[in-house]
Amino acid sequence: MTHRIEHDLLGDRSIPDAAYYGVHTLRAIENFPITGTAISIYPNLVNALASVKEAAALTNRELGLLDQVRTDAIVRACNRIREGVAHEHFVVDVIQGGAGTSTNMNANEVIANLALEHLGHKRGAYHELHPNEHVNLGQSTNDVYPTALKVATHMGVLQLVEAMGILRSSFEAKAEEFKGILKMGRTQLQDAVPMTLGQEFSTYAVMLGEDQDRLREAALLICEINLGATAIGTGINTHPRYAEFACQHLARITGLPLSTSHNLVEATQDVGSFVQLSGVLKRTAIKLSKTCNDLRLLSSGPRAGLGEINLPPMQAGSSIMPGKVNPVIPEVVNQIAFEVIGNDVTISFAAEAGQLQLNAFEPIIAHSLFKSVGHLRNGCLTLADKCVNGITANEQHLRSIVENSIGIVTALNPYIGYTNATAVAQEALLTGRSVYQLVLDKGLLSQAKLDEVLQPEKLTQPRA
């Protein structure tokens, strides 16, 4: 393997010729052996960084600060990165000190060397096109990094919302399929009143729809960027119109409704939009986990539990108990939810720990957000495909539970009165006899009237 020598403020270092990254990235690799996971695991972030750098180059050209040849080379390099080229050279650890400086340097170096290659020069020939002098012209990590995080997070949120829509459609289809199946509702795990299985499944679809709306709202908050703020928000070393032009170019490149913050000093230190988004992700995770709890409970058994629905069998459930099948898909989604809740705690602490004009802990905020968004997306798709779409109902079992439940006396209140209904419920509980038969035996209602009152459509909606 051949090498080249690169120099930084700490001295000379040997870099493999095959590497598109340079000396700053090499030091970051050595300094942050934390997770063993490189930022390339998040392609949205890599593509967002390329988009920011392209917008900056076009802005600098428009302002007469960068020549056309270098601009074209940088733009081509950024386009190639968004096509998937050289992602494996974004190698700094996802958790790093320096408020994201290592990530920004990594992007500068990869883009510079791709551009140099396009111009016919060797990698590392920075006298022709420099990572900092040209790729990073008019920028600081402190405006590039948070802007890229917002662009990448917005991309991820849209992908999550799409996946939630797929899961919602699965629940809606099941709600329609099960709309005529009567069952007992439960409150505090005790018999309540009848409902349909379709009504139960419709709630899961509605909850997902609500959270899709909340995520879209939170995504709009992260469309306000601080590109052009440079170090602390004062815009030092930039043209007066740099922020305006850079935002316009970035909006066009990404297709997002981006806007420049009215106060760049505030925007550079504030991570409130990330906190807001994390809170909505936590809300989504909690409600999704509650749904999975219900699916596990409703399918419990098959003989010793509720056994009202059947989840698709996915794998053997035990190394010692033959024939056992576990609800592994809802279980994995539960675990994703636990992780998202923990990530929200991490983001909260990181946001609170910011000091003065910068929050140095945006890398852990980014890592936590990207995990939450990505894992929730995968969880929704997995739950839809491998679980919800294949759920079946044990219709006869559900019907027998309703017929034998004491809870149906509630429906008889308007016809036999609370006192009689209570007496019937107590006797049914003590003797094991059905409410239906006791009402007939006591002459409280005729069989025709009782059958009319206990019709599914009368039991599961308001009285006419």
C-alpha positions as CSV (number, residue, x, y, z in Angstrom):
1,M,0.0,0.0,0.0
2,T,1.4,3.4,-1.0
3,H,1.0,6.5,1.2
4,R,1.0,10.2,0.9
5,I,2.1,12.7,3.6
6,E,-0.4,15.3,4.8
7,H,0.2,18.1,7.3
8,D,-1.9,19.8,10.0
9,L,-1.2,21.9,13.0
10,L,0.1,18.9,15.0
11,G,2.6,17.8,12.3
12,D,2.9,15.4,9.4
13,R,1.0,12.1,9.0
14,S,1.1,9.3,6.5
15,I,-2.3,8.7,4.8
16,P,-3.0,5.7,2.5
17,D,-3.2,6.8,-1.1
18,A,-6.4,4.9,-1.5
19,A,-8.1,7.0,1.1
20,Y,-10.3,9.9,0.1
21,Y,-10.1,11.2,3.7
22,G,-7.1,13.1,5.0
23,V,-5.1,14.0,8.1
24,H,-7.9,15.5,10.2
25,T,-10.0,12.5,9.7
26,L,-7.1,10.2,10.6
27,R,-6.7,11.9,13.9
28,A,-10.4,11.6,14.6
29,I,-10.2,7.9,13.9
30,E,-7.4,7.6,16.5
31,N,-9.0,9.9,19.0
32,F,-12.5,8.5,19.1
33,P,-12.5,4.7,19.2
34,I,-15.9,4.7,20.9
35,T,-18.6,2.7,19.2
36,G,-16.7,1.2,16.3
37,T,-19.5,2.6,14.1
38,A,-18.7,5.2,11.4
39,I,-21.0,8.0,10.4
40,S,-21.4,6.2,7.0
41,I,-24.0,4.1,8.8
42,Y,-26.3,7.1,8.3
43,P,-26.4,7.7,4.5
44,N,-28.9,10.5,5.0
45,L,-26.2,12.4,7.0
46,V,-23.5,11.8,4.4
47,N,-25.8,13.0,1.6
48,A,-26.9,16.0,3.7
49,L,-23.3,17.0,4.2
50,A,-22.7,16.7,0.5
51,S,-25.8,18.9,-0.2
52,V,-24.6,21.6,2.2
53,K,-21.2,21.7,0.7
54,E,-22.6,21.9,-2.8
55,A,-24.9,24.8,-1.7
56,A,-21.9,26.5,-0.2
57,A,-19.8,26.1,-3.4
58,L,-22.6,27.5,-5.6
59,T,-23.1,30.4,-3.2
60,N,-19.4,31.2,-3.2
61,R,-19.3,31.1,-7.0
62,E,-22.4,33.4,-7.2
63,L,-20.7,35.8,-4.9
64,G,-17.4,35.7,-6.9
65,L,-15.4,34.0,-4.1
66,L,-14.8,30.7,-5.9
67,D,-13.7,30.2,-9.5
68,Q,-15.9,28.2,-11.9
69,V,-13.4,25.3,-12.3
70,R,-13.2,24.5,-8.6
71,T,-16.9,25.1,-8.1
72,D,-17.8,22.6,-10.9
73,A,-15.4,20.0,-9.4
74,I,-16.8,20.4,-5.9
75,V,-20.4,20.2,-7.2
76,R,-19.6,17.0,-9.2
77,A,-18.0,15.5,-6.1
78,C,-21.1,16.2,-4.0
79,N,-23.4,14.8,-6.6
80,R,-21.3,11.6,-6.7
81,I,-21.5,11.3,-3.0
82,R,-25.3,11.5,-3.2
83,E,-25.2,8.8,-5.8
84,G,-23.5,6.6,-3.2
85,V,-19.8,7.1,-4.1
86,A,-17.2,7.1,-1.3
87,H,-19.6,6.7,1.6
88,E,-17.2,4.2,3.0
89,H,-14.6,7.0,3.4
90,F,-16.8,8.8,6.0
91,V,-15.1,6.9,8.8
92,V,-15.2,9.1,11.9
93,D,-17.0,7.6,14.9
94,V,-20.7,8.5,15.4
95,I,-19.8,9.6,18.9
96,Q,-17.0,12.2,18.9
97,G,-15.8,15.3,20.7
98,G,-15.5,18.7,19.0
99,A,-19.1,19.5,18.3
100,G,-19.0,17.7,15.0
101,T,-15.8,19.2,13.7
102,S,-14.4,15.8,12.8
103,T,-17.5,15.0,10.7
104,N,-17.2,18.3,8.9
105,M,-13.4,17.8,8.3
106,N,-14.1,14.3,7.0
107,A,-16.6,15.7,4.5
108,N,-14.3,18.4,3.5
109,E,-11.4,16.0,2.8
110,V,-13.5,13.4,0.9
111,I,-15.1,16.1,-1.3
112,A,-11.8,17.8,-1.9
113,N,-10.1,14.5,-3.0
114,L,-13.0,13.5,-5.2
115,A,-12.9,16.9,-6.8
116,L,-9.1,16.7,-7.3
117,E,-9.5,13.3,-8.9
118,H,-12.1,14.9,-11.3
119,L,-9.6,17.6,-12.2
120,G,-6.9,15.1,-12.9
121,H,-4.8,15.6,-9.8
122,K,-3.7,13.2,-7.1
123,R,-5.4,12.9,-3.8
124,G,-3.8,15.2,-1.3
125,A,-2.8,17.8,-3.9
126,Y,-4.5,20.5,-1.8
127,H,-2.5,23.3,-3.4
128,E,-4.9,22.8,-6.3
129,L,-8.1,22.5,-4.3
130,H,-8.1,22.6,-0.5
131,P,-10.6,21.0,1.9
132,N,-10.7,24.1,4.1
133,E,-9.8,26.9,1.8
134,H,-12.2,25.9,-0.9
135,V,-14.7,23.2,0.2
136,N,-15.2,24.8,3.6
137,L,-15.1,28.4,2.3
138,G,-17.5,30.6,4.2
139,Q,-18.4,27.9,6.6
140,S,-17.8,26.6,10.1
141,T,-18.6,23.3,11.6
142,N,-21.0,25.2,13.8
143,D,-23.3,26.0,10.9
144,V,-22.6,23.1,8.6
145,Y,-23.1,20.3,11.1
146,P,-26.4,21.4,12.6
147,T,-27.7,22.2,9.1
148,A,-26.7,18.8,7.8
149,L,-28.3,17.2,10.8
150,K,-31.6,19.0,10.2
151,V,-31.6,18.0,6.5
152,A,-30.7,14.4,7.3
153,T,-33.3,14.2,10.1
154,H,-36.0,15.6,7.9
155,M,-35.2,13.0,5.3
156,G,-35.4,10.3,7.9
157,V,-38.7,11.5,9.4
158,L,-40.3,11.5,6.0
159,Q,-39.2,7.9,5.6
160,L,-40.6,7.1,9.0
161,V,-43.9,8.7,8.3
162,E,-44.2,6.7,5.1
163,A,-43.5,3.5,7.0
164,M,-46.1,4.4,9.6
165,G,-48.6,4.9,6.8
166,I,-47.9,1.3,5.6
167,L,-48.5,0.0,9.1
168,R,-51.6,2.2,9.5
169,S,-53.0,0.7,6.3
170,S,-52.4,-2.8,7.6
171,F,-54.4,-2.0,10.8
172,E,-57.1,-0.3,8.7
173,A,-57.5,-3.4,6.6
174,K,-57.8,-5.6,9.7
175,A,-60.3,-3.3,11.2
176,E,-62.4,-3.7,8.1
177,E,-61.9,-7.5,8.1
178,F,-62.9,-7.8,11.7
179,K,-65.7,-5.2,11.8
180,G,-68.4,-7.8,12.3
181,I,-66.7,-9.9,15.0
182,L,-68.1,-9.3,18.5
183,K,-65.8,-9.5,21.5
184,M,-65.6,-8.2,25.1
185,G,-63.8,-5.0,25.8
186,R,-61.8,-4.8,28.9
187,T,-60.8,-2.1,31.4
188,Q,-58.2,-2.7,34.0
189,L,-58.0,-6.3,32.6
190,Q,-61.6,-6.9,33.8
191,D,-64.7,-7.5,31.7
192,A,-66.1,-4.2,30.5
193,V,-68.7,-4.1,27.7
194,P,-68.9,-5.6,24.2
195,M,-67.2,-4.1,21.2
196,T,-66.1,-5.4,17.8
197,L,-62.6,-6.6,17.1
198,G,-62.7,-4.2,14.2
199,Q,-63.2,-1.3,16.6
200,E,-60.3,-2.4,18.6
201,F,-58.0,-2.6,15.6
202,S,-59.2,0.7,14.3
203,T,-57.8,2.5,17.3
204,Y,-54.3,1.4,16.4
205,A,-54.7,2.9,12.9
206,V,-56.0,6.1,14.4
207,M,-53.1,6.4,16.8
208,L,-50.6,6.0,14.0
209,G,-52.4,8.6,11.9
210,E,-52.3,11.1,14.8
211,D,-48.5,10.6,15.3
212,Q,-47.9,10.9,11.6
213,D,-49.4,14.4,11.8
214,R,-47.3,15.3,14.9
215,L,-44.1,14.1,13.2
216,R,-44.9,16.2,10.1
217,E,-45.4,19.2,12.4
218,A,-42.1,18.6,14.2
219,A,-40.3,18.1,10.9
220,L,-41.3,21.6,9.9
221,L,-39.5,23.0,13.0
222,I,-36.2,21.6,11.8
223,C,-36.5,23.4,8.4
224,E,-35.1,26.6,10.0
225,I,-31.3,26.5,9.5
226,N,-28.3,28.5,10.6
227,L,-26.1,28.1,7.5
228,G,-24.1,31.3,7.1
229,A,-23.8,31.7,10.9
230,T,-20.2,30.4,10.8
231,A,-18.6,30.2,14.3
232,I,-21.1,31.6,16.7
233,G,-23.8,33.2,14.6
234,T,-22.3,36.5,13.8
235,G,-21.5,35.4,10.2
236,I,-17.8,36.3,10.5
237,N,-15.8,35.7,7.2
238,T,-18.9,35.6,5.1
239,H,-20.5,37.8,2.5
240,P,-23.6,39.8,3.7
241,R,-25.8,37.8,1.3
242,Y,-24.1,34.4,1.9
243,A,-26.7,33.0,4.3
244,E,-29.6,34.0,2.0
245,F,-28.0,32.5,-1.2
246,A,-26.8,29.4,0.6
247,C,-30.3,28.6,2.0
248,Q,-31.8,29.1,-1.5
249,H,-29.4,26.7,-3.1
250,L,-29.8,24.1,-0.3
251,A,-33.6,24.3,-0.5
252,R,-33.4,23.7,-4.2
253,I,-30.9,20.8,-3.9
254,T,-32.8,19.0,-1.1
255,G,-36.4,19.9,-2.1
256,L,-37.1,21.0,1.5
257,P,-38.8,24.2,2.6
258,L,-35.8,25.6,4.3
259,S,-35.5,29.1,5.8
260,T,-32.7,31.0,7.5
261,S,-33.2,31.7,11.2
262,H,-33.9,35.4,12.0
263,N,-31.3,35.3,14.8
264,L,-28.3,33.2,13.8
265,V,-26.6,33.6,17.2
266,E,-29.6,32.0,18.9
267,A,-29.9,29.4,16.2
268,T,-26.3,28.3,16.6
269,Q,-26.6,27.5,20.3
270,D,-30.2,26.2,20.4
271,V,-31.1,22.6,19.8
272,G,-34.7,23.0,20.8
273,S,-36.1,21.7,17.6
274,F,-34.2,18.4,18.1
275,V,-35.7,18.1,21.6
276,Q,-39.1,18.7,20.2
277,L,-38.7,16.1,17.5
278,S,-37.3,13.6,20.0
279,G,-40.4,14.1,22.2
280,V,-42.7,13.3,19.3
281,L,-40.6,10.2,18.5
282,K,-41.0,9.1,22.1
283,R,-44.7,9.7,22.0
284,T,-44.9,7.6,18.8
285,A,-42.8,4.8,20.4
286,I,-44.9,4.7,23.5
287,K,-48.1,4.4,21.6
288,L,-46.6,1.8,19.2
289,S,-45.4,-0.2,22.2
290,K,-48.8,-0.1,23.8
291,T,-50.2,-1.5,20.6
292,C,-47.7,-4.3,20.7
293,N,-48.5,-5.0,24.3
294,D,-52.2,-5.4,23.2
295,L,-51.2,-7.8,20.4
296,R,-49.2,-9.9,22.7
297,L,-52.0,-10.0,25.3
298,L,-54.8,-10.7,22.9
299,S,-52.8,-13.5,21.3
300,S,-51.6,-15.0,24.6
301,G,-52.1,-18.7,25.1
302,P,-52.9,-20.5,22.9
303,R,-54.9,-22.3,25.6
304,A,-54.0,-20.7,28.9
305,G,-54.2,-17.0,27.8
306,L,-56.8,-14.8,26.1
307,G,-56.3,-16.5,22.8
308,E,-58.6,-14.0,20.9
309,I,-56.3,-13.5,17.9
310,N,-53.5,-15.5,16.3
311,L,-50.3,-13.9,15.3
312,P,-48.4,-15.4,12.3
313,P,-46.0,-18.0,13.7
314,M,-42.5,-16.8,12.8
315,Q,-40.1,-19.2,14.5
316,A,-39.7,-21.8,17.2
317,G,-40.1,-20.2,20.6
318,S,-38.1,-22.5,22.8
319,S,-35.2,-24.8,22.9
320,I,-36.8,-26.9,25.6
321,M,-40.6,-26.6,25.1
322,P,-41.7,-28.2,21.8
323,G,-44.4,-26.5,19.8
324,K,-44.0,-23.2,21.7
325,V,-44.4,-20.1,19.5
326,N,-43.7,-16.6,20.8
327,P,-44.9,-13.1,19.7
328,V,-41.4,-12.2,18.6
329,I,-42.4,-9.4,16.2
330,P,-44.3,-7.3,18.8
331,E,-41.5,-8.1,21.2
332,V,-38.8,-6.6,19.0
333,V,-40.9,-3.5,18.4
334,N,-41.4,-3.1,22.2
335,Q,-37.6,-3.1,22.5
336,I,-37.3,-0.4,19.8
337,A,-39.7,1.7,21.9
338,F,-37.6,1.2,25.0
339,E,-34.5,2.4,23.1
340,V,-36.3,5.5,21.7
341,I,-37.4,6.5,25.2
342,G,-33.8,6.1,26.4
343,N,-32.6,8.1,23.4
344,D,-35.0,10.9,24.3
345,V,-33.3,11.0,27.8
346,T,-29.9,11.2,26.2
347,I,-31.0,14.1,23.9
348,S,-32.6,15.9,26.8
349,F,-29.3,15.8,28.8
350,A,-27.2,16.8,25.7
351,A,-29.5,19.7,25.0
352,E,-29.4,20.9,28.6
353,A,-25.6,20.7,28.7
354,G,-25.0,23.2,26.0
355,Q,-23.0,26.2,27.1
356,L,-23.0,29.8,25.8
357,Q,-22.8,30.1,22.0
358,L,-22.6,26.4,21.1
359,N,-23.9,23.0,22.0
360,A,-20.9,20.7,21.9
361,F,-23.0,17.6,22.2
362,E,-24.8,17.6,18.9
363,P,-23.0,14.4,17.8
364,I,-24.8,12.3,20.5
365,I,-28.0,14.2,19.7
366,A,-27.6,13.2,16.0
367,H,-26.7,9.6,16.8
368,S,-29.7,9.2,19.1
369,L,-32.1,10.9,16.7
370,F,-31.0,8.8,13.7
371,K,-31.3,5.6,15.7
372,S,-34.8,6.5,16.9
373,V,-36.0,7.4,13.5
374,G,-34.3,4.5,11.6
375,H,-35.3,1.8,14.1
376,L,-38.9,3.0,14.4
377,R,-39.1,3.0,10.6
378,N,-37.8,-0.6,10.4
379,G,-40.0,-1.6,13.3
380,C,-43.2,-0.3,11.6
381,L,-42.4,-2.0,8.3
382,T,-41.6,-5.3,10.1
383,L,-44.7,-5.2,12.3
384,A,-46.9,-4.6,9.2
385,D,-45.3,-7.2,7.0
386,K,-44.5,-10.0,9.5
387,C,-47.3,-9.6,12.0
388,V,-50.4,-7.5,11.4
389,N,-51.0,-8.5,7.8
390,G,-51.2,-12.2,8.9
391,I,-53.4,-11.8,12.1
392,T,-56.5,-14.0,12.3
393,A,-59.4,-13.9,14.7
394,N,-60.7,-16.8,16.8
395,E,-64.3,-15.7,16.1
396,Q,-66.2,-18.5,17.9
397,H,-64.0,-18.1,21.0
398,L,-64.6,-14.4,21.0
399,R,-68.4,-14.9,20.7
400,S,-68.5,-17.4,23.5
401,I,-66.6,-15.0,25.8
402,V,-69.2,-12.4,25.2
403,E,-72.1,-14.8,25.8
404,N,-70.6,-16.0,29.0
405,S,-69.4,-12.6,30.2
406,I,-71.0,-10.9,33.2
407,G,-70.1,-7.6,31.4
408,I,-73.1,-7.8,29.1
409,V,-75.4,-6.9,32.0
410,T,-74.4,-3.3,31.4
411,A,-76.3,-3.4,28.1
412,L,-79.3,-4.6,30.1
413,N,-79.4,-1.7,32.5
414,P,-81.8,0.4,30.5
415,Y,-84.3,-2.6,30.3
416,I,-84.1,-4.3,33.7
417,G,-82.6,-1.6,35.9
418,Y,-79.4,-1.4,37.8
419,T,-80.6,-3.4,40.8
420,N,-81.8,-6.3,38.8
421,A,-78.7,-6.2,36.6
422,T,-76.5,-6.3,39.7
423,A,-78.4,-9.2,41.1
424,V,-78.1,-11.1,37.8
425,A,-74.3,-10.3,37.7
426,Q,-73.7,-11.6,41.2
427,E,-75.7,-14.8,40.6
428,A,-73.9,-15.4,37.4
429,L,-70.6,-15.0,39.1
430,L,-71.4,-17.4,41.9
431,T,-73.1,-20.1,39.9
432,G,-71.3,-20.0,36.6
433,R,-74.5,-19.7,34.8
434,S,-74.8,-17.2,31.9
435,V,-76.4,-13.8,32.2
436,Y,-78.6,-14.6,29.2
437,Q,-80.1,-17.7,30.8
438,L,-80.6,-16.0,34.2
439,V,-82.5,-13.1,32.6
440,L,-84.8,-15.5,30.9
441,D,-85.3,-17.7,34.0
442,K,-86.2,-14.7,36.1
443,G,-88.6,-13.5,33.5
444,L,-86.9,-10.1,33.3
445,L,-87.1,-10.0,29.5
446,S,-88.5,-12.2,26.8
447,Q,-86.1,-14.2,24.6
448,A,-87.1,-12.1,21.6
449,K,-86.4,-8.8,23.4
450,L,-83.2,-10.2,24.9
451,D,-81.9,-11.3,21.5
452,E,-82.8,-7.8,20.1
453,V,-81.0,-6.0,22.9
454,L,-77.9,-8.2,22.5
455,Q,-77.5,-7.7,18.8
456,P,-73.9,-6.8,18.0
457,E,-74.9,-3.5,16.3
458,K,-76.8,-2.5,19.5
459,L,-74.0,-3.5,21.8
460,T,-71.2,-1.7,20.1
461,Q,-72.7,1.8,19.4
462,P,-74.9,4.4,21.0
463,R,-78.6,3.7,21.4
464,A,-80.9,5.2,18.7
